[in-house]
Amino acid sequence: MDIRACLFDVFGTVVDWRTSVSRDLAAFAKQKGIAGIDWTEFAVEWRKLYQPSMDEVRSGRRAFTILDVLHRESLDNLISRYRIKGLSETDIEHINRVWHRLDPWPDAVPGLTRLKSKFIIAPCSNGNIALMVNMAKRAGLPWDCILGAETARAYKPMPEAYLNSCRQLGLAPASVMMVAAHNHDLKAAKAQGLNTAFVPRPKEHGPGQTTDLAPDLACVDLPAADFVDLAAKLGC
Amino acid sequence: MDIRACLFDVFGTVVDWRTSVSRDLAAFAKQKGIAGIDWTEFAVEWRKLYQPSMDEVRSGRRAFTILDVLHRESLDNLISRYRIKGLSETDIEHINRVWHRLDPWPDAVPGLTRLKSKFIIAPCSNGNIALMVNMAKRAGLPWDCILGAETARAYKPMPEAYLNSCRQLGLAPASVMMVAAHNHDLKAAKAQGLNTAFVPRPKEHGPGQTTDLAPDLACVDLPAADFVDLAAKLGC
């Protein structure tokens, strides 16, 4: 393998969205005097609307629309479903941008910093550029550039999301490694000729997680324990 | 002014293309036994083909084509004009990628590092993403992300090159500052509502430079002596 760049899934792989969203919104709700909502459940319900909202774009029924807009539409539905009252437009936008304020898993920044010394590192996420940049500034994620859905105008696992990210780096897929905690993402990347590394995130979905606890060796080239282990295995 | 991001012209503003190209190619020519060429003149002639090559795209006569490809076409013309013989395809690609190996002006990295502590910093260049990423890795330019022509699919000074870069950051033009050593670039940015800062690079074109020695105050909001002075003036 002659790897020149590592691309990363972000939600779940680099950052802990479930804990971050619920903690942030619980604090905001307290400040606003909103009681009686289980914010972990709210975060999970919001995330459940994520794939269906992108399916509209993947199917071609809807023109490419950035994730901030899809998140906002899902949020508006949830605010109505949970009967949350008294939020201003500014409040709702602040809540929507909680996805810009996610905390990394503890090994993410040290691992990425080591990987950056040898490889180009970039997200290949379904998050839009502003979301990825704001998250990186806050969390200290040392990306070389931001690639993924918005620059490809295609949502993973569509082939173009991976292929366009490679093309924008001027690299063949065989010179790129996709890193994710989700086997389905790596299966799609592998099908386009990228190398693949799996890092387990067994608490992404909370204590009872049953999915993606182990790499699917049919599509994973390199299993690693975490980002620091990945850096070591790649000689950084 | 409520500035959230600073966008930078790169060729001439961040890096010294003339000295870098001529020095790099002179060393390569010596190694290859190619004699009798003034590599500073060669660099200048190559750069003269830059605007005409982009004009084909700006006019709509040609679909958007990344700068690496335009550079290569210009280089092929020059190799023929200078009657340089004996270069392999690998050699020619190595020469073409000299634009990925440009050295920054001495104040660029310290200034950008300070600016990054307060603002999103990104190139808004006509260079393609791979070119900008490879240059940044080599030169230590600490960009938060790579914006500009390739993500906009429009070459400056087309309005879309500036507007799309702002949009991808989720920012209004009024929250963005364009930084350049070229008044024409700042005039175009200002026309789209961006704030503007001018940094003189009086040696970009060599000792006899007559253009862009001073800011055009009709389109420049903030004149600065260099990137470190700009950081100080913006409170970093």
Interface residues (C-beta under 8 A of the other chain):
Chain A: D68 I120 N128 I129 A130 L131 M132 V133 N134 A136 K137 W143 D144 C145 I146 L147 E150 T151 Q168 L169 G170 L171
Chain B: D68 I120 N128 I129 A130 L131 M132 V133 N134 A136 K137 W143 D144 C145 I146 L147 E150 T151 Q168 L169 G170 L171
